[in-house]
Amino acid sequence: MPTSDEFGRFSIDLARQAGEVLLGYRGKLRSVRHKSSCIDLVTEADIECQRFIVSKIHKAFPEHSILAEENLTDEGSSKYRWVIDPLDGTTNFVHGLPIFAISIGLQIDGITCCGVVYNPAGGTLYHAVAGQGAYCNGEPISVSGQKNLIESILVTGFPYEHDEKFHLSFELFHEFHNRVQGMRRFGAAALDFCFVASGQLDGFYEFNLKPWDICAGDLICREAGGKVTGWSGGNLPFQGTTAAASNGLIHQEMLDILRQDNYRLFLL
């Protein structure tokens, strides 16, 4: 069986090839379908890119399990599980915004050993192998040294379902906005982790994510020296119910806000 380094190189090559698949659809989409709501989109680019990635993994590692966004749960009994988002930021992609990514993570016995997040529009590839640091286009990256929340820039996202949590999330956004230097919303969680990992942003929080949104980005952020937890402060939930990532220095200040009683609905 390949080493973690070899899995990492395979993942990087696969992400770059899959990026060519996505770029082939830019400006040429024939249809856009809705999933859970009119703002939760899927395109033939998502489907074809996932098909490409899965076929390559099946060919190289036929015994491995795969968990992917577009209705694929091929768990099997293997201790190796690939967690894939073929197109994170579909809405951006549909509208021609160059903020989208392919996310590929590999777990061994439930522990992520390597992860790649690739934005083919910008030619920006983030990757990490557990214990070996994080990189952007082959160059080492690290989180920021910002120590104070008030001087930090944070990024967040909002869910598709317009329920009670959705409306409460804007109250939370407002509170953070009053206590930081700036707030951003890019619409691609995998990249949000990487922006924190590279020190471009200082922190990230979101809820109602999925495993494929967080698997690779979580490892990249931690390998860059960042801290990633759930909003309770414990380990990041694999299902992505809540996620908080930071440079580590402002993490407690973020959690102090996220764990306030008026936001306890997010932790139920």
Secondary structure, 3 states (H helix, E strand, C coil): CCCHHHHHHHHHHHHHHHHHHHHCCCCCCCCEEECCCCCCEEEHHHHHHHHHHHHHHHHHCCCCEEEECCCEEECCCCCEEEEEEEEECHHHHHCCCCCCEEEEEEEECCEEEEEEEEECCCCEEEEEECCCCEEECCEEECCCCCCCHHHCEEEECCCCCCCHHHHHHHHHHHHHHCCCCEEECCCCHHHHHHHHHCCCCCEEEEECCCHHHHHHHHHHHHHCCCEEECCCCCCCCCCCCEEEEECCCCHHHHHHHHCCHHHHHHHC
